[in-house]
């Protein structure tokens, strides 16, 4: 029961932080947030197929394939805030992503194993780090491409 409460908190609480962002900021960074959700869905599908990790506890019926709390909760909103705070400086963006991805790969996911929520199987922490860190470059360049739409706003 405690694991499910944690998963609900990890899903809902980050979205409440958007009340601290202006509607203009939300409009500017929501496309990259949605794109990140799409990419994380694809990564979770690949991970399920190749058994990179196993999800033991989840909050939706299809949660054994996609960790909804992570992909559509903390990771999505975390991406929003990282872009809000660092997208103006590529080096800063890169450093922040290295730190966050290391925390996720080597601290958060092992903690999920201790809590019985999920565990690595055929992928190690370093490999997972490389996947999500590589993803940060894809979404950064997507954001730069998407930014042209907002240049006249």
Number of C-alpha atoms within 10 A of each C-alpha: 7 8 16 14 11 13 21 17 14 18 23 15 13 17 15 10 12 15 9 9 12 10 10 10 14 17 11 21 20 18 16 22 23 16 16 24 21 15 16 22 18 13 17 21 14 13 18 16 11 12 16 17 20 19 19 17 18 20 16 11 8 10 14 17 20 23 25 24 22 18 20 24 21 20 21 24 26 18 21 23 20 16 21 16 13 16 18 11 10 12 11 14 19 17 12 15 21 17 11 16 21 19 13 18 20 15 12 13 19 17 15 17 15 11 15 13 20 20 20 18 12 12 14 14 16 12 13 20 19 15 13 20 18 12 16 19 15 14 18 17 12 15 20 13 10 15 15 10 10 9 8 6 7
